[in-house]
Amino acid sequence: MKFLILALLSSVISFTAHADLTSDFKQLSSTSKGAFGLNAMQGTLSRTNVRDSNPAGTYQFQAAFRNVAAQQLARRYDFWVGNLFTTNYYELMGEYVYGDPTSSHELDHEGLVISGSVAMAKAASMVRHWVLEKHYIHQFKDSGLARGFRIRGISGSEFEQEYAKYFFNFYLSALESDTQFLAGILLARGSPIAESNSLERARSLILLIYDSSNSQFGAADPKVRKLYLLRNQIHNQLTQSVIGQIDQFIRDYPGHQDRPLKDLRAMIVAYYAVGAKTVVDAANKFGSREIAAQAETLRRNGATSAGLKKLSALAADLRTKLSSPSVPWAKKTDGLLVLLATSQYLNKELNGLRTIDSKDVVTTVVNLIYLEGFLIKDNWRYFLGEVESSASVKAAVDQLPDIVGIASDTLTQAFSPAFDQWVSADRRMQYFMDNTIKSSSLNTASILAGKNR
């Protein structure tokens, strides 16, 4: 009876906490700027409203920090919304280097890396919620939280790009588990660390398109309003879905800025296009001659099963090293870019296969799943052994469903307890796991498993 009463009390407390989180989340979503307060300018000595005087000290960035409601969610439930690379990194440094998360201070990157063992718990929680928040705002564009991210000035793109590199250098230096790596690489996929010249040109072009249409038709015109949303998404929270939005706009308003919009689309497609050359460039920047040489061989001679296996093995080895001190903290982000480029290239090549004619293909998939973070090291090594000792190609392929199952469990572990919190805040978030799997190497593995049946 005593244990039953304790269990009932625990259930009531848990239900009440979830109910409060749901209520507080809905209240935050109803505000005009979602999770954000006023846009601010940050200096080394002070922080000022963007409409007021310049901040004291050296100017660092412009961004909107979390509003009171978002701060309360973080304090009460360890539930992080309003995530930006600028503000998250700056607040972590303020707390763990300078002793005050709200302070104005100089940037001490190495100081934060040194404090990684105490800062990582909060940073890892931020990242889990950050990935979930990105999924939420992309899936539910009409939500109050998503509307807050579309407001121009929430964070300057150039600052987000700069601070994303700072953040990943720190985060990858402080890793404590493989599941933290998975959350980190999922965040990196939707981050600005791999910006390109084509994206910069796209940002300039959408600004010209919007300004021209606004001066001709006015801001209240429906097509101008849609261009305004496109402009803000390209400047603030670009995702590949914007390509479909451009296509839809051209269908809805034929003849209006068709040529510039098609040029814009081509720039964004180029930004997302990935080939062996992308891997070569990333590897050369990082300083990995082996990966660059192997990717260059694939670029010149075309993809082969043996060639893809070799590239995947080199990238998997880099993924292991990236979590260790063998890669200097200031080079961590460059190493991560190599993994991102390799991941996209391998997924594209593997999905194009009509059939699996070699165990090398299955080994490549196992390496790919590991370098994307869906397998912990022990499981990766175990499945490599199982595939390589398989009696036939079919026997090797038959391992894939089990591998996908274990990898899916890793995803669940990586986002505990944040995922349950988001589902309690909005039941529609229950599809996050499935959507994440379908856009990863696990989907590639499932497709390949079906081709040899």
Helices and strands as residue ranges (DSSP letters): H 2-29, E 36-43, E 47-49, E 59-66, H 68-77, H 85-96, H 109-114, H 116-139, H 144-149, H 157-173, H 178-189, G 192-194, H 197-217, H 222-236, H 242-252, H 258-272, H 276-286, H 289-301, H 305-322, G 329-331, H 332-351, H 359-371, H 377-388, H 393-397, H 400-414, H 418-425, G 427-431, H 432-438, H 441-451
